[in-house]
Amino acid sequence: MDYPASRLLSAASMAYGVYAAVKPRHLADAVHPSSGQDRTWDKVAYGYALRDIPVSLAGVLGPVRAVEASMKARILSDLTDAVTLGVAAGDGRARTKVMGMTIGWAVANIAALAYDRRRLAR
């Protein structure tokens, strides 16, 4: 199978998208928003689900070009999520948590893509 690490992380990202659709409140719980903004963050979580499920599906089932594009989109999305969630976090602990998760996923996706490219080049 080509790009196994990228496909595995795409499957994990797709699982997150499903989780975000089923339990959108997880995002508000992580960000600790100002009072009364939980529903807004639920909508953001639904947006993440609508983005992550199809992008990740391309990374799981698509040809190599689709996997590459999916991984690049995921990396860019994770980095922009880090900025968005980091700025919006209600306190320093929440900021550290959400930035750690999003930057961690970006790094994991970068590593998986680099691994798969090296493996394919051999």
Backbone as XML, in Angstrom:
<?xml version="1.0"?>
<chain id="A" units="angstrom">
  <residue number="1" name="MET">
    <atom name="N" x="0.844" y="-1.187" z="0.000"/>
    <atom name="CA" x="0.000" y="0.000" z="0.000"/>
    <atom name="C" x="0.882" y="1.242" z="0.000"/>
  </residue>
  <residue number="2" name="ASP">
    <atom name="N" x="0.538" y="2.192" z="-0.811"/>
    <atom name="CA" x="1.295" y="3.434" z="-0.870"/>
    <atom name="C" x="0.800" y="4.421" z="0.193"/>
  </residue>
  <residue number="3" name="TYR">
    <atom name="N" x="1.743" y="5.153" z="0.762"/>
    <atom name="CA" x="1.459" y="6.193" z="1.761"/>
    <atom name="C" x="0.699" y="5.655" z="2.985"/>
  </residue>
  <residue number="4" name="PRO">
    <atom name="N" x="1.185" y="4.585" z="3.591"/>
    <atom name="CA" x="0.437" y="3.998" z="4.724"/>
    <atom name="C" x="0.343" y="4.918" z="5.947"/>
  </residue>
  <residue number="5" name="ALA">
    <atom name="N" x="1.395" y="5.632" z="6.276"/>
    <atom name="CA" x="1.361" y="6.512" z="7.453"/>
    <atom name="C" x="0.382" y="7.669" z="7.229"/>
  </residue>
  <residue number="6" name="SER">
    <atom name="N" x="0.400" y="8.225" z="6.032"/>
    <atom name="CA" x="-0.519" y="9.328" z="5.712"/>
    <atom name="C" x="-1.961" y="8.848" z="5.723"/>
  </residue>
  <residue number="7" name="ARG">
    <atom name="N" x="-2.198" y="7.667" z="5.207"/>
    <atom name="CA" x="-3.559" y="7.125" z="5.200"/>
    <atom name="C" x="-4.041" y="6.836" z="6.625"/>
  </residue>
  <residue number="8" name="LEU">
    <atom name="N" x="-3.133" y="6.359" z="7.464"/>
    <atom name="CA" x="-3.488" y="6.091" z="8.865"/>
    <atom name="C" x="-3.870" y="7.388" z="9.588"/>
  </residue>
  <residue number="9" name="LEU">
    <atom name="N" x="-3.065" y="8.429" z="9.414"/>
    <atom name="CA" x="-3.396" y="9.703" z="10.062"/>
    <atom name="C" x="-4.645" y="10.330" z="9.457"/>
  </residue>
  <residue number="10" name="SER">
    <atom name="N" x="-4.869" y="10.096" z="8.175"/>
    <atom name="CA" x="-6.108" y="10.577" z="7.561"/>
    <atom name="C" x="-7.312" y="9.888" z="8.185"/>
  </residue>
  <residue number="11" name="ALA">
    <atom name="N" x="-7.188" y="8.594" z="8.456"/>
    <atom name="CA" x="-8.276" y="7.863" z="9.107"/>
    <atom name="C" x="-8.519" y="8.421" z="10.512"/>
  </residue>
  <residue number="12" name="ALA">
    <atom name="N" x="-7.454" y="8.731" z="11.218"/>
    <atom name="CA" x="-7.599" y="9.309" z="12.558"/>
    <atom name="C" x="-8.251" y="10.685" z="12.485"/>
  </residue>
  <residue number="13" name="SER">
    <atom name="N" x="-7.881" y="11.486" z="11.504"/>
    <atom name="CA" x="-8.498" y="12.808" z="11.339"/>
    <atom name="C" x="-9.967" y="12.680" z="10.960"/>
  </residue>
  <residue number="14" name="MET">
    <atom name="N" x="-10.287" y="11.670" z="10.156"/>
    <atom name="CA" x="-11.685" y="11.441" z="9.795"/>
    <atom name="C" x="-12.477" y="11.040" z="11.039"/>
  </residue>
  <residue number="15" name="ALA">
    <atom name="N" x="-11.881" y="10.215" z="11.893"/>
    <atom name="CA" x="-12.546" y="9.826" z="13.140"/>
    <atom name="C" x="-12.798" y="11.058" z="14.009"/>
  </residue>
  <residue number="16" name="TYR">
    <atom name="N" x="-11.837" y="11.988" z="14.040"/>
    <atom name="CA" x="-12.061" y="13.226" z="14.783"/>
    <atom name="C" x="-13.237" y="14.001" z="14.181"/>
  </residue>
  <residue number="17" name="GLY">
    <atom name="N" x="-13.309" y="14.062" z="12.871"/>
    <atom name="CA" x="-14.423" y="14.761" z="12.224"/>
    <atom name="C" x="-15.766" y="14.185" z="12.626"/>
  </residue>
  <residue number="18" name="VAL">
    <atom name="N" x="-15.842" y="12.866" z="12.682"/>
    <atom name="CA" x="-17.076" y="12.214" z="13.123"/>
    <atom name="C" x="-17.359" y="12.565" z="14.586"/>
  </residue>
  <residue number="19" name="TYR">
    <atom name="N" x="-16.328" y="12.517" z="15.415"/>
    <atom name="CA" x="-16.471" y="12.881" z="16.830"/>
    <atom name="C" x="-16.969" y="14.324" z="16.964"/>
  </residue>
  <residue number="20" name="ALA">
    <atom name="N" x="-16.415" y="15.231" z="16.183"/>
    <atom name="CA" x="-16.827" y="16.633" z="16.239"/>
    <atom name="C" x="-18.291" y="16.795" z="15.838"/>
  </residue>
  <residue number="21" name="ALA">
    <atom name="N" x="-18.749" y="15.975" z="14.904"/>
    <atom name="CA" x="-20.154" y="16.043" z="14.492"/>
    <atom name="C" x="-21.082" y="15.473" z="15.550"/>
  </residue>
  <residue number="22" name="VAL">
    <atom name="N" x="-20.637" y="14.428" z="16.230"/>
    <atom name="CA" x="-21.470" y="13.754" z="17.221"/>
    <atom name="C" x="-21.437" y="14.469" z="18.573"/>
  </residue>
  <residue number="23" name="LYS">
    <atom name="N" x="-20.279" y="15.002" z="18.944"/>
    <atom name="CA" x="-20.130" y="15.668" z="20.250"/>
    <atom name="C" x="-19.454" y="17.039" z="20.052"/>
  </residue>
  <residue number="24" name="PRO">
    <atom name="N" x="-20.161" y="17.964" z="19.445"/>
    <atom name="CA" x="-19.551" y="19.262" z="19.148"/>
    <atom name="C" x="-19.158" y="20.061" z="20.395"/>
  </residue>
  <residue number="25" name="ARG">
    <atom name="N" x="-19.793" y="19.812" z="21.519"/>
    <atom name="CA" x="-19.500" y="20.575" z="22.728"/>
    <atom name="C" x="-18.071" y="20.363" z="23.226"/>
  </residue>
  <residue number="26" name="HIS">
    <atom name="N" x="-17.385" y="19.332" z="22.730"/>
    <atom name="CA" x="-16.008" y="19.074" z="23.171"/>
    <atom name="C" x="-15.109" y="20.282" z="22.919"/>
  </residue>
  <residue number="27" name="LEU">
    <atom name="N" x="-15.410" y="21.021" z="21.856"/>
    <atom name="CA" x="-14.559" y="22.159" z="21.513"/>
    <atom name="C" x="-14.733" y="23.292" z="22.514"/>
  </residue>
  <residue number="28" name="ALA">
    <atom name="N" x="-15.963" y="23.608" z="22.862"/>
    <atom name="CA" x="-16.204" y="24.639" z="23.882"/>
    <atom name="C" x="-15.598" y="24.210" z="25.211"/>
  </residue>
  <residue number="29" name="ASP">
    <atom name="N" x="-15.686" y="22.930" z="25.525"/>
    <atom name="CA" x="-15.101" y="22.428" z="26.766"/>
    <atom name="C" x="-13.588" y="22.616" z="26.776"/>
  </residue>
  <residue number="30" name="ALA">
    <atom name="N" x="-12.957" y="22.503" z="25.613"/>
    <atom name="CA" x="-11.499" y="22.650" z="25.527"/>
    <atom name="C" x="-11.065" y="24.112" z="25.526"/>
  </residue>
  <residue number="31" name="VAL">
    <atom name="N" x="-11.840" y="24.963" z="24.882"/>
    <atom name="CA" x="-11.457" y="26.375" z="24.717"/>
    <atom name="C" x="-11.785" y="27.221" z="25.938"/>
  </residue>
  <residue number="32" name="HIS">
    <atom name="N" x="-12.775" y="26.803" z="26.722"/>
    <atom name="CA" x="-13.249" y="27.586" z="27.871"/>
    <atom name="C" x="-13.637" y="29.005" z="27.435"/>
  </residue>
  <residue number="33" name="PRO">
    <atom name="N" x="-14.630" y="29.105" z="26.565"/>
    <atom name="CA" x="-15.002" y="30.429" z="26.048"/>
    <atom name="C" x="-15.701" y="31.287" z="27.100"/>
  </residue>
  <residue number="34" name="SER">
    <atom name="N" x="-15.881" y="32.542" z="26.744"/>
    <atom name="CA" x="-16.652" y="33.445" z="27.603"/>
    <atom name="C" x="-18.065" y="32.894" z="27.744"/>
  </residue>
  <residue number="35" name="SER">
    <atom name="N" x="-18.716" y="33.286" z="28.800"/>
    <atom name="CA" x="-20.071" y="32.815" z="29.084"/>
    <atom name="C" x="-20.997" y="33.048" z="27.890"/>
  </residue>
  <residue number="36" name="GLY">
    <atom name="N" x="-21.802" y="32.047" z="27.594"/>
    <atom name="CA" x="-22.798" y="32.186" z="26.543"/>
    <atom name="C" x="-22.311" y="31.889" z="25.140"/>
  </residue>
  <residue number="37" name="GLN">
    <atom name="N" x="-21.059" y="31.504" z="24.965"/>
    <atom name="CA" x="-20.536" y="31.264" z="23.620"/>
    <atom name="C" x="-20.443" y="29.784" z="23.255"/>
  </residue>
  <residue number="38" name="ASP">
    <atom name="N" x="-20.948" y="28.913" z="24.101"/>
    <atom name="CA" x="-20.842" y="27.480" z="23.833"/>
    <atom name="C" x="-21.480" y="27.091" z="22.497"/>
  </residue>
  <residue number="39" name="ARG">
    <atom name="N" x="-22.636" y="27.629" z="22.190"/>
    <atom name="CA" x="-23.314" y="27.292" z="20.928"/>
    <atom name="C" x="-22.513" y="27.752" z="19.711"/>
  </residue>
  <residue number="40" name="THR">
    <atom name="N" x="-21.850" y="28.865" z="19.844"/>
    <atom name="CA" x="-20.997" y="29.326" z="18.747"/>
    <atom name="C" x="-19.886" y="28.324" z="18.496"/>
  </residue>
  <residue number="41" name="TRP">
    <atom name="N" x="-19.286" y="27.822" z="19.566"/>
    <atom name="CA" x="-18.207" y="26.842" z="19.419"/>
    <atom name="C" x="-18.715" y="25.503" z="18.928"/>
  </residue>
  <residue number="42" name="ASP">
    <atom name="N" x="-19.980" y="25.180" z="19.230"/>
    <atom name="CA" x="-20.574" y="23.980" z="18.646"/>
    <atom name="C" x="-20.615" y="24.110" z="17.126"/>
  </residue>
  <residue number="43" name="LYS">
    <atom name="N" x="-20.959" y="25.285" z="16.650"/>
    <atom name="CA" x="-21.001" y="25.526" z="15.198"/>
    <atom name="C" x="-19.608" y="25.420" z="14.585"/>
  </residue>
  <residue number="44" name="VAL">
    <atom name="N" x="-18.606" y="25.902" z="15.291"/>
    <atom name="CA" x="-17.228" y="25.756" z="14.812"/>
    <atom name="C" x="-16.865" y="24.274" z="14.718"/>
  </residue>
  <residue number="45" name="ALA">
    <atom name="N" x="-17.249" y="23.503" z="15.722"/>
    <atom name="CA" x="-16.969" y="22.056" z="15.712"/>
    <atom name="C" x="-17.654" y="21.385" z="14.527"/>
  </residue>
  <residue number="46" name="TYR">
    <atom name="N" x="-18.893" y="21.772" z="14.242"/>
    <atom name="CA" x="-19.576" y="21.221" z="13.064"/>
    <atom name="C" x="-18.829" y="21.594" z="11.783"/>
  </residue>
  <residue number="47" name="GLY">
    <atom name="N" x="-18.312" y="22.804" z="11.746"/>
    <atom name="CA" x="-17.508" y="23.222" z="10.588"/>
    <atom name="C" x="-16.263" y="22.367" z="10.433"/>
  </residue>
  <residue number="48" name="TYR">
    <atom name="N" x="-15.610" y="22.061" z="11.552"/>
    <atom name="CA" x="-14.440" y="21.179" z="11.500"/>
    <atom name="C" x="-14.836" y="19.808" z="10.963"/>
  </residue>
  <residue number="49" name="ALA">
    <atom name="N" x="-15.983" y="19.305" z="11.385"/>
    <atom name="CA" x="-16.455" y="18.002" z="10.902"/>
    <atom name="C" x="-16.692" y="18.054" z="9.396"/>
  </residue>
  <residue number="50" name="LEU">
    <atom name="N" x="-17.351" y="19.119" z="8.937"/>
    <atom name="CA" x="-17.626" y="19.250" z="7.503"/>
    <atom name="C" x="-16.344" y="19.384" z="6.680"/>
  </residue>
  <residue number="51" name="ARG">
    <atom name="N" x="-15.315" y="19.920" z="7.263"/>
    <atom name="CA" x="-14.023" y="20.039" z="6.583"/>
    <atom name="C" x="-13.242" y="18.733" z="6.679"/>
  </residue>
  <residue number="52" name="ASP">
    <atom name="N" x="-13.126" y="18.200" z="7.879"/>
    <atom name="CA" x="-12.214" y="17.079" z="8.117"/>
    <atom name="C" x="-12.678" y="15.762" z="7.517"/>
  </residue>
  <residue number="53" name="ILE">
    <atom name="N" x="-13.965" y="15.502" z="7.511"/>
    <atom name="CA" x="-14.434" y="14.212" z="6.998"/>
    <atom name="C" x="-14.126" y="14.053" z="5.505"/>
  </residue>
  <residue number="54" name="PRO">
    <atom name="N" x="-14.528" y="14.977" z="4.632"/>
    <atom name="CA" x="-14.228" y="14.760" z="3.211"/>
    <atom name="C" x="-12.741" y="14.868" z="2.870"/>
  </residue>
  <residue number="55" name="VAL">
    <atom name="N" x="-12.038" y="15.797" z="3.510"/>
    <atom name="CA" x="-10.600" y="15.935" z="3.238"/>
    <atom name="C" x="-9.872" y="14.656" z="3.654"/>
  </residue>
  <residue number="56" name="SER">
    <atom name="N" x="-10.224" y="14.131" z="4.804"/>
    <atom name="CA" x="-9.581" y="12.917" z="5.294"/>
    <atom name="C" x="-9.994" y="11.693" z="4.491"/>
  </residue>
  <residue number="57" name="LEU">
    <atom name="N" x="-11.229" y="11.663" z="4.028"/>
    <atom name="CA" x="-11.681" y="10.549" z="3.192"/>
    <atom name="C" x="-10.835" y="10.463" z="1.923"/>
  </residue>
  <residue number="58" name="ALA">
    <atom name="N" x="-10.504" y="11.601" z="1.349"/>
    <atom name="CA" x="-9.613" y="11.613" z="0.178"/>
    <atom name="C" x="-8.239" y="11.056" z="0.542"/>
  </residue>
  <residue number="59" name="GLY">
    <atom name="N" x="-7.797" y="11.348" z="1.757"/>
    <atom name="CA" x="-6.505" y="10.838" z="2.208"/>
    <atom name="C" x="-6.508" y="9.356" z="2.511"/>
  </residue>
  <residue number="60" name="VAL">
    <atom name="N" x="-7.659" y="8.813" z="2.842"/>
    <atom name="CA" x="-7.761" y="7.380" z="3.132"/>
    <atom name="C" x="-7.942" y="6.570" z="1.848"/>
  </residue>
  <residue number="61" name="LEU">
    <atom name="N" x="-8.819" y="7.030" z="0.964"/>
    <atom name="CA" x="-9.223" y="6.222" z="-0.183"/>
    <atom name="C" x="-8.670" y="6.675" z="-1.532"/>
  </residue>
  <residue number="62" name="GLY">
    <atom name="N" x="-8.131" y="7.885" z="-1.580"/>
    <atom name="CA" x="-7.735" y="8.442" z="-2.864"/>
    <atom name="C" x="-6.407" y="7.922" z="-3.397"/>
  </residue>
  <residue number="63" name="PRO">
    <atom name="N" x="-6.124" y="8.271" z="-4.647"/>
    <atom name="CA" x="-4.813" y="7.947" z="-5.223"/>
    <atom name="C" x="-3.737" y="8.813" z="-4.562"/>
  </residue>
  <residue number="64" name="VAL">
    <atom name="N" x="-2.495" y="8.533" z="-4.865"/>
    <atom name="CA" x="-1.366" y="9.219" z="-4.221"/>
    <atom name="C" x="-1.501" y="10.740" z="-4.292"/>
  </residue>
  <residue number="65" name="ARG">
    <atom name="N" x="-1.881" y="11.275" z="-5.425"/>
    <atom name="CA" x="-2.017" y="12.740" z="-5.550"/>
    <atom name="C" x="-3.068" y="13.277" z="-4.578"/>
  </residue>
  <residue number="66" name="ALA">
    <atom name="N" x="-4.152" y="12.543" z="-4.397"/>
    <atom name="CA" x="-5.189" y="12.968" z="-3.455"/>
    <atom name="C" x="-4.691" y="12.871" z="-2.017"/>
  </residue>
  <residue number="67" name="VAL">
    <atom name="N" x="-3.904" y="11.834" z="-1.729"/>
    <atom name="CA" x="-3.344" y="11.687" z="-0.379"/>
    <atom name="C" x="-2.420" y="12.862" z="-0.083"/>
  </residue>
  <residue number="68" name="GLU">
    <atom name="N" x="-1.558" y="13.190" z="-1.030"/>
    <atom name="CA" x="-0.646" y="14.342" z="-0.856"/>
    <atom name="C" x="-1.441" y="15.621" z="-0.615"/>
  </residue>
  <residue number="69" name="ALA">
    <atom name="N" x="-2.446" y="15.870" z="-1.449"/>
    <atom name="CA" x="-3.248" y="17.089" z="-1.305"/>
    <atom name="C" x="-3.992" y="17.102" z="0.030"/>
  </residue>
  <residue number="70" name="SER">
    <atom name="N" x="-4.523" y="15.958" z="0.410"/>
    <atom name="CA" x="-5.236" y="15.860" z="1.677"/>
    <atom name="C" x="-4.310" y="16.165" z="2.855"/>
  </residue>
  <residue number="71" name="MET">
    <atom name="N" x="-3.120" y="15.605" z="2.823"/>
    <atom name="CA" x="-2.174" y="15.831" z="3.916"/>
    <atom name="C" x="-1.758" y="17.296" z="3.989"/>
  </residue>
  <residue number="72" name="LYS">
    <atom name="N" x="-1.516" y="17.897" z="2.858"/>
    <atom name="CA" x="-1.152" y="19.322" z="2.852"/>
    <atom name="C" x="-2.299" y="20.167" z="3.396"/>
  </residue>
  <residue number="73" name="ALA">
    <atom name="N" x="-3.524" y="19.824" z="3.006"/>
    <atom name="CA" x="-4.689" y="20.558" z="3.520"/>
    <atom name="C" x="-4.824" y="20.366" z="5.030"/>
  </residue>
  <residue number="74" name="ARG">
    <atom name="N" x="-4.586" y="19.152" z="5.515"/>
    <atom name="CA" x="-4.677" y="18.879" z="6.944"/>
    <atom name="C" x="-3.614" y="19.669" z="7.704"/>
  </residue>
  <residue number="75" name="ILE">
    <atom name="N" x="-2.396" y="19.696" z="7.194"/>
    <atom name="CA" x="-1.322" y="20.430" z="7.867"/>
    <atom name="C" x="-1.670" y="21.913" z="7.954"/>
  </residue>
  <residue number="76" name="LEU">
    <atom name="N" x="-2.082" y="22.476" z="6.847"/>
    <atom name="CA" x="-2.461" y="23.889" z="6.835"/>
    <atom name="C" x="-3.643" y="24.145" z="7.764"/>
  </residue>
  <residue number="77" name="SER">
    <atom name="N" x="-4.625" y="23.260" z="7.746"/>
    <atom name="CA" x="-5.788" y="23.407" z="8.627"/>
    <atom name="C" x="-5.388" y="23.342" z="10.096"/>
  </residue>
  <residue number="78" name="ASP">
    <atom name="N" x="-4.517" y="22.400" z="10.441"/>
    <atom name="CA" x="-4.081" y="22.278" z="11.831"/>
    <atom name="C" x="-3.355" y="23.534" z="12.297"/>
  </residue>
  <residue number="79" name="LEU">
    <atom name="N" x="-2.533" y="24.092" z="11.438"/>
    <atom name="CA" x="-1.793" y="25.303" z="11.820"/>
    <atom name="C" x="-2.722" y="26.506" z="11.955"/>
  </residue>
  <residue number="80" name="THR">
    <atom name="N" x="-3.689" y="26.629" z="11.049"/>
    <atom name="CA" x="-4.634" y="27.741" z="11.181"/>
    <atom name="C" x="-5.553" y="27.528" z="12.380"/>
  </residue>
  <residue number="81" name="ASP">
    <atom name="N" x="-5.890" y="26.272" z="12.667"/>
    <atom name="CA" x="-6.684" y="25.984" z="13.870"/>
    <atom name="C" x="-5.910" y="26.375" z="15.130"/>
  </residue>
  <residue number="82" name="ALA">
    <atom name="N" x="-4.608" y="26.144" z="15.127"/>
    <atom name="CA" x="-3.787" y="26.517" z="16.286"/>
    <atom name="C" x="-3.891" y="28.014" z="16.546"/>
  </residue>
  <residue number="83" name="VAL">
    <atom name="N" x="-3.819" y="28.799" z="15.498"/>
    <atom name="CA" x="-3.911" y="30.254" z="15.659"/>
    <atom name="C" x="-5.316" y="30.642" z="16.121"/>
  </residue>
  <residue number="84" name="THR">
    <atom name="N" x="-6.321" y="30.142" z="15.440"/>
    <atom name="CA" x="-7.708" y="30.485" z="15.766"/>
    <atom name="C" x="-8.062" y="30.097" z="17.198"/>
  </residue>
  <residue number="85" name="LEU">
    <atom name="N" x="-7.787" y="28.857" z="17.549"/>
    <atom name="CA" x="-8.146" y="28.379" z="18.876"/>
    <atom name="C" x="-7.258" y="29.003" z="19.953"/>
  </residue>
  <residue number="86" name="GLY">
    <atom name="N" x="-5.992" y="29.235" z="19.615"/>
    <atom name="CA" x="-5.086" y="29.864" z="20.570"/>
    <atom name="C" x="-5.519" y="31.267" z="20.932"/>
  </residue>
  <residue number="87" name="VAL">
    <atom name="N" x="-5.951" y="32.025" z="19.939"/>
    <atom name="CA" x="-6.425" y="33.392" z="20.194"/>
    <atom name="C" x="-7.738" y="33.374" z="20.960"/>
  </residue>
  <residue number="88" name="ALA">
    <atom name="N" x="-8.596" y="32.415" z="20.656"/>
    <atom name="CA" x="-9.931" y="32.376" z="21.253"/>
    <atom name="C" x="-9.972" y="31.735" z="22.632"/>
  </residue>
  <residue number="89" name="ALA">
    <atom name="N" x="-8.924" y="31.027" z="23.004"/>
    <atom name="CA" x="-8.938" y="30.314" z="24.286"/>
    <atom name="C" x="-9.190" y="31.276" z="25.437"/>
  </residue>
  <residue number="90" name="GLY">
    <atom name="N" x="-10.007" y="30.801" z="26.379"/>
    <atom name="CA" x="-10.411" y="31.650" z="27.494"/>
    <atom name="C" x="-9.357" y="31.833" z="28.570"/>
  </residue>
  <residue number="91" name="ASP">
    <atom name="N" x="-8.345" y="30.962" z="28.614"/>
    <atom name="CA" x="-7.292" y="31.100" z="29.617"/>
    <atom name="C" x="-6.016" y="30.424" z="29.121"/>
  </residue>
  <residue number="92" name="GLY">
    <atom name="N" x="-4.934" y="30.641" z="29.841"/>
    <atom name="CA" x="-3.633" y="30.125" z="29.426"/>
    <atom name="C" x="-3.566" y="28.614" z="29.368"/>
  </residue>
  <residue number="93" name="ARG">
    <atom name="N" x="-4.232" y="27.948" z="30.299"/>
    <atom name="CA" x="-4.219" y="26.479" z="30.309"/>
    <atom name="C" x="-4.944" y="25.929" z="29.080"/>
  </residue>
  <residue number="94" name="ALA">
    <atom name="N" x="-6.099" y="26.518" z="28.757"/>
    <atom name="CA" x="-6.854" y="26.100" z="27.572"/>
    <atom name="C" x="-6.043" y="26.387" z="26.312"/>
  </residue>
  <residue number="95" name="ARG">
    <atom name="N" x="-5.390" y="27.535" z="26.275"/>
    <atom name="CA" x="-4.562" y="27.908" z="25.115"/>
    <atom name="C" x="-3.450" y="26.886" z="24.902"/>
  </residue>
  <residue number="96" name="THR">
    <atom name="N" x="-2.767" y="26.527" z="25.961"/>
    <atom name="CA" x="-1.695" y="25.539" z="25.866"/>
    <atom name="C" x="-2.227" y="24.207" z="25.353"/>
  </residue>
  <residue number="97" name="LYS">
    <atom name="N" x="-3.374" y="23.812" z="25.864"/>
    <atom name="CA" x="-3.980" y="22.531" z="25.468"/>
    <atom name="C" x="-4.353" y="22.518" z="23.989"/>
  </residue>
  <residue number="98" name="VAL">
    <atom name="N" x="-5.103" y="23.522" z="23.536"/>
    <atom name="CA" x="-5.566" y="23.501" z="22.147"/>
    <atom name="C" x="-4.414" y="23.723" z="21.166"/>
  </residue>
  <residue number="99" name="MET">
    <atom name="N" x="-3.463" y="24.556" z="21.534"/>
    <atom name="CA" x="-2.322" y="24.760" z="20.631"/>
    <atom name="C" x="-1.437" y="23.522" z="20.586"/>
  </residue>
  <residue number="100" name="GLY">
    <atom name="N" x="-1.277" y="22.858" z="21.723"/>
    <atom name="CA" x="-0.502" y="21.625" z="21.742"/>
    <atom name="C" x="-1.126" y="20.551" z="20.873"/>
  </residue>
  <residue number="101" name="MET">
    <atom name="N" x="-2.436" y="20.421" z="20.953"/>
    <atom name="CA" x="-3.137" y="19.405" z="20.148"/>
    <atom name="C" x="-3.043" y="19.727" z="18.660"/>
  </residue>
  <residue number="102" name="THR">
    <atom name="N" x="-3.322" y="20.955" z="18.292"/>
    <atom name="CA" x="-3.352" y="21.291" z="16.865"/>
    <atom name="C" x="-1.955" y="21.285" z="16.251"/>
  </residue>
  <residue number="103" name="ILE">
    <atom name="N" x="-0.997" y="21.846" z="16.944"/>
    <atom name="CA" x="0.377" y="21.832" z="16.425"/>
    <atom name="C" x="0.919" y="20.405" z="16.437"/>
  </residue>
  <residue number="104" name="GLY">
    <atom name="N" x="0.548" y="19.639" z="17.449"/>
    <atom name="CA" x="0.960" y="18.235" z="17.487"/>
    <atom name="C" x="0.440" y="17.446" z="16.300"/>
  </residue>
  <residue number="105" name="TRP">
    <atom name="N" x="-0.819" y="17.674" z="15.923"/>
    <atom name="CA" x="-1.374" y="16.997" z="14.749"/>
    <atom name="C" x="-0.681" y="17.469" z="13.473"/>
  </residue>
  <residue number="106" name="ALA">
    <atom name="N" x="-0.374" y="18.747" z="13.383"/>
    <atom name="CA" x="0.343" y="19.243" z="12.197"/>
    <atom name="C" x="1.703" y="18.560" z="12.083"/>
  </residue>
  <residue number="107" name="VAL">
    <atom name="N" x="2.425" y="18.478" z="13.185"/>
    <atom name="CA" x="3.745" y="17.829" z="13.185"/>
    <atom name="C" x="3.610" y="16.349" z="12.839"/>
  </residue>
  <residue number="108" name="ALA">
    <atom name="N" x="2.607" y="15.685" z="13.398"/>
    <atom name="CA" x="2.399" y="14.266" z="13.082"/>
    <atom name="C" x="2.103" y="14.074" z="11.595"/>
  </residue>
  <residue number="109" name="ASN">
    <atom name="N" x="1.297" y="14.956" z="11.024"/>
    <atom name="CA" x="0.990" y="14.865" z="9.589"/>
    <atom name="C" x="2.225" y="15.146" z="8.734"/>
  </residue>
  <residue number="110" name="ILE">
    <atom name="N" x="3.026" y="16.118" z="9.146"/>
    <atom name="CA" x="4.271" y="16.410" z="8.424"/>
    <atom name="C" x="5.189" y="15.199" z="8.460"/>
  </residue>
  <residue number="111" name="ALA">
    <atom name="N" x="5.328" y="14.598" z="9.635"/>
    <atom name="CA" x="6.201" y="13.423" z="9.782"/>
    <atom name="C" x="5.691" y="12.249" z="8.952"/>
  </residue>
  <residue number="112" name="ALA">
    <atom name="N" x="4.390" y="12.012" z="8.956"/>
    <atom name="CA" x="3.820" y="10.904" z="8.181"/>
    <atom name="C" x="4.037" y="11.111" z="6.693"/>
  </residue>
  <residue number="113" name="LEU">
    <atom name="N" x="3.796" y="12.320" z="6.227"/>
    <atom name="CA" x="3.990" y="12.610" z="4.809"/>
    <atom name="C" x="5.454" y="12.468" z="4.420"/>
  </residue>
  <residue number="114" name="ALA">
    <atom name="N" x="6.353" y="12.969" z="5.237"/>
    <atom name="CA" x="7.789" y="12.849" z="4.955"/>
    <atom name="C" x="8.217" y="11.380" z="4.951"/>
  </residue>
  <residue number="115" name="TYR">
    <atom name="N" x="7.733" y="10.617" z="5.906"/>
    <atom name="CA" x="8.046" y="9.181" z="5.970"/>
    <atom name="C" x="7.580" y="8.465" z="4.706"/>
  </residue>
  <residue number="116" name="ASP">
    <atom name="N" x="6.341" y="8.732" z="4.308"/>
    <atom name="CA" x="5.793" y="8.064" z="3.121"/>
    <atom name="C" x="6.539" y="8.465" z="1.850"/>
  </residue>
  <residue number="117" name="ARG">
    <atom name="N" x="6.909" y="9.728" z="1.736"/>
    <atom name="CA" x="7.684" y="10.166" z="0.568"/>
    <atom name="C" x="9.034" y="9.484" z="0.507"/>
  </residue>
  <residue number="118" name="ARG">
    <atom name="N" x="9.718" y="9.412" z="1.652"/>
    <atom name="CA" x="11.032" y="8.724" z="1.696"/>
    <atom name="C" x="10.876" y="7.252" z="1.358"/>
  </residue>
  <residue number="119" name="ARG">
    <atom name="N" x="9.869" y="6.638" z="1.896"/>
    <atom name="CA" x="9.623" y="5.215" z="1.666"/>
    <atom name="C" x="9.348" y="4.955" z="0.186"/>
  </residue>
  <residue number="120" name="LEU">
    <atom name="N" x="8.574" y="5.816" z="-0.438"/>
    <atom name="CA" x="8.227" y="5.651" z="-1.852"/>
    <atom name="C" x="9.431" y="5.914" z="-2.754"/>
  </residue>
  <residue number="121" name="ALA">
    <atom name="N" x="10.336" y="6.803" z="-2.310"/>
    <atom name="CA" x="11.516" y="7.157" z="-3.120"/>
    <atom name="C" x="12.540" y="6.034" z="-3.175"/>
  </residue>
  <residue number="122" name="ARG">
    <atom name="N" x="12.481" y="5.101" z="-2.261"/>
    <atom name="CA" x="13.456" y="4.008" z="-2.239"/>
    <atom name="C" x="13.256" y="3.032" z="-3.351"/>
  </residue>
</chain>
